[in-house]
Amino acid sequence: MTAVAIGLAITTSALTAGQKPEPWAGVLDEHPNIQYAIRPTTDRVAKLNQALIEGKRSLQRDARTGYLLPVLEVLGVPAESQLLVFSKTGVQRAYTSPYSPRAIFFDESVVVAYVPGAPVIELAAHDPQQGVVFYTLDQAAAAPVITRRTSCLSCHVSASTLNVPGIIVRSNTVGDDGNVMPRFGSYDVNHETPHPDRWGGWFVTSDPLAVPYAQRAHTGNITFSESGSTSNQVFVDWLNSSPETRGYLSPLSDIVALLVFDHQMHAINLLTRLNWESRVVSSREHASGSDGALRGLANELAEYLLFVGEVPPSVPLTPRPGFAEHLASRTPKDRHGRSLGQLDLANRLMRYPCSYMVYSEAFDGLSTAVKEAVYARMIDILSGNDARPRYARISAADRRAVLEILRETKPGFPGGTH
């Protein structure tokens, strides 16, 4: 297991002014307050596995897709969220190619990855305290067996994941065989990444009317030669290959689902990093949202949740049927029917510029002091107290709407009705 050593001297709280705790000299996931590999997990996949072991749940293997459909059904992960990665990346890269891309399905805390004919289904779940936990499910087993895989940390703890167990979202330069071409570079992706730098090594499908999202409006659907020339032949071949007859649920890798995925996965990594840092601090002192290191992370999370710096769509987009409805159904509505899970897709990703991830179990798992620090920064921005140009894109009407929604729907939010 690989992890990144901590070399941070964390500022103490006002309660212990003058004392300076020693930085943790080991790897972060082995810190006594973290113990990633050995502490029990309570994520949704762990709960499913326990139910399978106790005989309270069962999964019926399908001849065409193995355990994929029952896993998606029991976890409540929508098939309409499907994304397709054709680069030879991931633990099952030997089975992945432009002809057999890796299908990824996701919701707010679970990711399921599947390649027809590959030996396992991959699962990743965001545990409220332990970060992203990785599992595999044996496709050939007569009875389904879910196994935790800490070996995944060899890739999934890096600067790309903020040095905690997390999800990697990367745009790669890829050849027509699916192999990554490192000399041409790659990008870590979140909602601030310009679209021309996104989705290299991914298939991208969209409403046919979204003409500007054709080749080179992003890096999806194309491959590169050693000379740097490009071709979208792999995408044409994919659409003409009848994927459903080969074990895929559909040929689609919708651009809207990709935009949501890009936003959400970095939010997951930020939540884990902030949680873990606060626990490192609390191992020696009383953690406070005003601590230097924590304050910076809390501010970063607050701004990310408010989509500060988001790169909006350049043309209006239409989501795949069912995807938007599922996302909206997972978030509470205020008395006016407004929800932070409603998509916009004309001027920005979400109708109201605040992330539905504020309702996640991982957000609720932050300490009270840290949540208060995040809320304070969000309110500072939404109230207009910080008038820097960076926040000017959020209109007064949107600021007011977000505050009203949060106060009605988010327990613990200052000024709320709960």
Secondary structure, DSSP 4 states (H G I P E B T S, - for coil): ---PBP---PPPPGGGTT--PPPP-SBGGGSTTT-TTTS---SHHHHHHHHHHTTS---PPBTTTBTHHHHHHHHT--GGG-EEE-SS-STTGGG-SSSSPEEEEE-SSEEEEE-TT-SEEEEEEEETTTEEEEEEEETT-SS--EEE-GGGHHHHSSGGGTTSS----EEE-B-TTS-B-GGG-EEE--TTS-GGGS-TTEE-B--TT-GGGSTTSSSTT-EE-TTS-EE-HHHHHHHTS-GGGGT-S-S--BHHHHHHHHHHHHHHHHHHHHHHHHHHHHTTS---TTSHHHHHHHHHHHHHHTTTT----SS---PPTTHHHHHHHTS-B-TTS-BTT-B--SSSSBSSSS-GGGGSHHHHTS-HHHHHHHHHHHHHHHTT----GGGTTS-HHHHHHHHHHHHHHSTT-TT---
